[in-house]
Amino acid sequence: MVNVGLSLWEGMADRRISHGNTNASVPFLFDTHAMIYSEEAPALEAALHTEFADQRINATNMRKELFRVTLAEVEEAVQRLAPDADFHTDIEAQEFYETLAKGKELAERLAENDARELPKEI
């Protein structure tokens, strides 16, 4: 899930807080995986919203800018729609990557348990 939104805020930490990180219904902090800098940011935002309209999570409330797309899909669209835009993916997404690592550890433990040989007789 990707939030495609325009921010004029200087600090992304402040922006993340504004997205409701204090709300108990939000499973993680809003991790920032990428940022796009463009001189034509409002037009690019509108073009991306149009591009991903069919993948919009909330089709009723247009102020909710969440889309069921991958970061790679967003990057490809940005390169096509605004080739001069700067796409930065070297942004920390700590909780997301920690969750992936824990999921991988669990999958490995389950695979080890499945690999153990069951007794031939009880």
PADRENPA-798228 format. One record per residue (C-alpha): residue number from 0; residue in one letter; chain; x, y, z. Coordinates in steps of 0.02 Angstrom, whole numbers, plus 50000, padded with zeros to 5 digits. Each point is the difference from the previous one (the first is absolute). Example, Ala and Ser with C-alpha at 12.3 -4.5 7.8 and 13.67 -1.06 7.14 Angstrom:
<bamis>
pos;code;unit;px;py;pz
0;a;A;50615;49775;50390
1;s;A;50069;50172;49967
</bamis>
This chain:
<bamis>
pos;code;unit;px;py;pz
0;m;A;50000;50000;50000
1;v;A;50070;50169;49951
2;n;A;49947;50174;50049
3;v;A;50018;50116;49850
4;g;A;49986;50172;50074
5;l;A;50075;50172;49988
6;s;A;50087;50076;50149
7;l;A;50069;50175;50019
8;w;A;50061;49956;50175
9;e;A;50185;50010;50035
10;g;A;50008;49857;50124
11;m;A;49934;49829;49948
12;a;A;49992;49950;50183
13;d;A;49868;50135;50024
14;r;A;49910;49941;49844
15;r;A;49996;49820;50063
16;i;A;49926;50056;50166
17;s;A;49863;50093;49905
18;h;A;49950;49836;49916
19;g;A;49934;49931;50163
20;n;A;50144;49905;50076
21;t;A;49921;50026;50170
22;n;A;49842;49912;49942
23;a;A;49985;49824;50071
24;s;A;49923;49937;49838
25;v;A;50161;50032;49904
26;p;A;50107;49841;50007
27;f;A;50169;50085;49972
28;l;A;50075;50172;49995
29;f;A;49980;50065;49825
30;d;A;50170;49948;49934
31;t;A;50069;50106;49861
32;h;A;50076;49889;49866
33;a;A;50027;50132;49867
34;m;A;49984;50185;49966
35;i;A;49978;50088;49835
36;y;A;50060;50176;49969
37;s;A;49924;50089;49851
38;e;A;49982;50180;49945
39;e;A;49828;49948;49936
40;a;A;49947;49907;50158
41;p;A;49813;50043;49995
42;a;A;49985;49945;49818
43;l;A;50100;49841;50034
44;e;A;49893;49957;50150
45;a;A;49841;50021;49897
46;a;A;50074;49895;49858
47;l;A;50048;49861;50121
48;h;A;49826;50002;50078
49;t;A;49926;49981;49825
50;e;A;50126;49865;49955
51;f;A;49956;49896;50153
52;a;A;49814;50043;50014
53;d;A;49948;49817;49982
54;q;A;50114;49952;50145
55;r;A;49936;50133;50121
56;i;A;49967;49924;50171
57;n;A;49856;50119;50043
58;a;A;49899;50040;49845
59;t;A;49878;50109;50097
60;n;A;50113;50122;50092
61;m;A;50120;50079;49875
62;r;A;50100;50081;50142
63;k;A;50062;49825;50044
64;e;A;50149;49983;49884
65;l;A;50039;49816;50028
66;f;A;50022;49883;49852
67;r;A;50027;49812;49986
68;v;A;50157;50013;49893
69;t;A;50183;49959;50021
70;l;A;50139;50124;50019
71;a;A;50072;49935;49836
72;e;A;49835;50042;49912
73;v;A;50006;50177;50071
74;e;A;50181;50022;49947
75;e;A;49962;49940;49822
76;a;A;49852;50119;49988
77;v;A;50103;50146;50065
78;q;A;50139;49965;49873
79;r;A;49870;50000;49861
80;l;A;49893;50147;50060
81;a;A;50135;50114;50068
82;p;A;50173;49946;49940
83;d;A;50082;50150;50084
84;a;A;49933;49955;50173
85;d;A;50122;49934;50130
86;f;A;49945;49832;50073
87;h;A;50089;49958;50163
88;t;A;49984;49827;50076
89;d;A;50139;50011;50130
90;i;A;49874;50041;50135
91;e;A;49990;49901;50163
92;a;A;49847;49892;50026
93;q;A;50050;49921;50164
94;e;A;49837;49920;50060
95;f;A;49962;49929;49828
96;y;A;50170;49916;49982
97;e;A;49996;49936;50180
98;t;A;49830;49922;49965
99;l;A;50065;49918;49841
100;a;A;50149;49929;50096
101;k;A;49886;49928;50136
102;g;A;49888;49923;49868
103;k;A;50152;49920;49918
104;e;A;50059;49931;50168
105;l;A;49828;49925;50032
106;a;A;49994;49922;49826
107;e;A;50172;49923;50028
108;r;A;49947;49927;50169
109;l;A;49842;49927;49924
110;a;A;50101;49925;49856
111;e;A;50120;49921;50125
112;n;A;49853;49923;50094
113;d;A;49926;49933;49837
114;a;A;50169;49927;49952
115;r;A;50014;49898;50159
116;e;A;49962;49819;49970
117;l;A;49847;49932;50088
118;p;A;50019;49835;50092
119;k;A;49956;49849;49895
120;e;A;49899;49925;50143
121;i;A;49917;50067;50153
</bamis>
